[in-house]
Amino acid sequence: MKHKLAVLLAALLCAGALAPMTSQAIGINIEIGDRGYYNHGAWYYNNGARWFWIPGHWGWRHGHRFWIHGHYAPR
């Protein structure tokens, strides 16, 4: 009887030691879509330059992937 109680107590202690590790959650943020074309459409003229919409895409920085939002750029 004492042996079974000791095993049960040991199992509870091990489960209690693991509980703080399993309760830590990982946060994940997901953004859906990109503000397409903002106000001008696929392209527009500004001060003699034609600005084109560059859609959002995934990039790498410091070994981590991150989302680069769409923006206008001259070509």
KAQUIVEN-V694863 format. One record per pair of residues at least 24 apart in sequence whose ideal C-beta (glycine too) atoms are under 6 Angstrom apart, sorted by sequence separation. I is the first residue (numbers start at 1). J is the second residue. If there is no record, write none. Layout:
BEGIN
I_J + I_J
END
This chain:
BEGIN
49_74 + 34_69 + 34_70
END
